[in-house]
Amino acid sequence: MNIDEVAKHFHITKSKLRYYEKNGVIRKIARDKNDNRLYTKEDLLWIEFFLNLKGTGMSLKDIKHYISLKKGGIETVDERKDILLDHIELIDEKIQELILTKKDLQKQIKKYDDEKGVCIIKCSSDRKN
């Protein structure tokens, strides 16, 4: 795939792909005779994995650390696994926070339905003169 196709596939810009490659988050992509990037299936798998980590809040610094460990080979598997396990814990915490936030929003919606526009949060504009 070329860079246009990859950008479209992952719903990101070409400049983001170039940025990630330049900064070592994505390995150097092979080029054709015209110097256009040619992404392999392996490249696409890594980009998807990276975007999933990034999308769940892992920092670029932590992703780069993970990449450096990956380059270390089999000896770093346990440490890489620990990084992912720790990240799953953070994701689970975020999920619980989102569930609580969703419940608060549902309470507000119910209050709107039951009391026709009354907000659970009182603002100065809600006061009647």
C-alpha positions as CSV (number, residue, x, y, z in Angstrom):
1,M,0.0,0.0,0.0
2,N,1.1,3.5,-0.6
3,I,1.0,6.4,2.0
4,D,-2.4,7.7,0.6
5,E,-4.0,4.3,1.0
6,V,-2.5,3.8,4.5
7,A,-3.6,7.2,5.7
8,K,-7.1,6.6,4.4
9,H,-7.2,3.1,5.9
10,F,-6.3,4.3,9.4
11,H,-8.1,7.7,9.2
12,I,-5.0,9.7,9.8
13,T,-3.0,12.2,7.8
14,K,0.0,11.4,5.6
15,S,1.9,14.0,7.7
16,K,1.2,12.0,10.9
17,L,2.5,8.8,9.2
18,R,5.7,10.7,8.1
19,Y,6.0,12.1,11.6
20,Y,5.7,8.7,13.3
21,E,8.3,7.3,10.9
22,K,10.7,10.2,11.4
23,N,10.4,9.8,15.2
24,G,11.0,6.1,15.2
25,V,7.5,5.0,16.2
26,I,7.0,3.4,12.9
27,R,10.1,1.7,11.4
28,K,11.6,3.1,8.2
29,I,9.2,2.2,5.4
30,A,10.6,0.6,2.2
31,R,10.6,2.8,-0.9
32,D,9.9,2.1,-4.6
33,K,12.2,3.3,-7.4
34,N,10.4,6.7,-7.3
35,D,11.1,7.0,-3.6
36,N,7.4,6.5,-2.7
37,R,6.7,4.6,0.6
38,L,5.5,1.0,0.2
39,Y,3.8,-0.3,3.3
40,T,3.9,-4.1,3.9
41,K,1.3,-6.1,5.8
42,E,3.7,-6.2,8.7
43,D,4.0,-2.4,8.7
44,L,0.2,-2.2,8.7
45,L,0.0,-4.6,11.7
46,W,2.4,-2.5,13.6
47,I,0.7,0.8,12.7
48,E,-2.6,-0.7,13.9
49,F,-1.0,-1.9,17.2
50,F,0.6,1.5,17.7
51,L,-2.6,3.4,17.0
52,N,-4.5,1.2,19.4
53,L,-1.9,1.9,22.2
54,K,-2.0,5.6,21.4
55,G,-5.8,5.6,21.2
56,T,-6.0,4.1,24.7
57,G,-3.8,6.9,26.1
58,M,-0.3,5.4,26.1
59,S,2.2,8.2,25.6
60,L,4.6,8.3,22.7
61,K,7.4,8.2,25.2
62,D,6.1,4.9,26.6
63,I,5.4,3.5,23.1
64,K,9.0,4.4,22.1
65,H,10.2,2.6,25.2
66,Y,8.2,-0.5,24.2
67,I,9.7,-0.3,20.7
68,S,13.2,-0.1,22.1
69,L,12.5,-3.2,24.2
70,K,11.0,-5.0,21.2
71,K,14.3,-4.4,19.3
72,G,16.0,-6.2,22.2
73,G,14.5,-9.5,21.1
74,I,13.2,-12.4,23.1
75,E,15.0,-11.3,26.3
76,T,12.6,-8.4,26.7
77,V,9.4,-10.3,26.3
78,D,8.6,-10.3,30.1
79,E,9.2,-6.6,30.4
80,R,7.0,-5.8,27.3
81,K,4.3,-8.1,28.7
82,D,4.4,-6.2,32.0
83,I,4.1,-2.8,30.1
84,L,1.0,-4.1,28.4
85,L,-0.5,-5.6,31.6
86,D,0.1,-2.2,33.4
87,H,-1.5,-0.4,30.5
88,I,-4.6,-2.7,30.6
89,E,-5.0,-1.8,34.2
90,L,-5.0,1.9,33.3
91,I,-7.6,1.2,30.5
92,D,-9.8,-0.6,33.0
93,E,-9.6,2.4,35.4
94,K,-10.6,4.7,32.5
95,I,-13.5,2.4,31.6
96,Q,-14.8,2.6,35.2
97,E,-14.5,6.4,35.2
98,L,-16.4,6.5,31.9
99,I,-19.1,4.2,33.3
100,L,-19.5,6.6,36.3
101,T,-19.6,9.6,34.0
102,K,-22.2,7.9,31.8
103,K,-24.4,7.3,34.8
104,D,-24.2,10.9,35.8
105,L,-25.2,11.9,32.3
106,Q,-28.1,9.5,32.4
107,K,-29.2,11.0,35.7
108,Q,-29.2,14.4,34.1
109,I,-31.2,13.2,31.1
110,K,-33.8,11.6,33.5
111,K,-34.0,14.9,35.4
112,Y,-34.7,16.7,32.1
113,D,-37.4,14.2,31.3
114,D,-39.0,14.2,34.8
115,E,-38.6,17.9,35.7
116,K,-38.6,19.5,32.2
117,G,-35.2,21.2,32.0
118,V,-34.1,21.2,35.6
119,C,-30.3,20.7,35.7
120,I,-28.7,18.7,38.5
121,I,-26.0,21.4,38.5
122,K,-27.3,24.7,39.8
123,C,-26.1,27.8,37.9
124,S,-26.7,31.4,38.6
125,S,-28.8,31.5,35.4
126,D,-31.1,28.8,36.9
127,R,-32.3,31.1,39.8
128,K,-35.6,32.7,39.4
129,N,-35.8,36.4,40.4
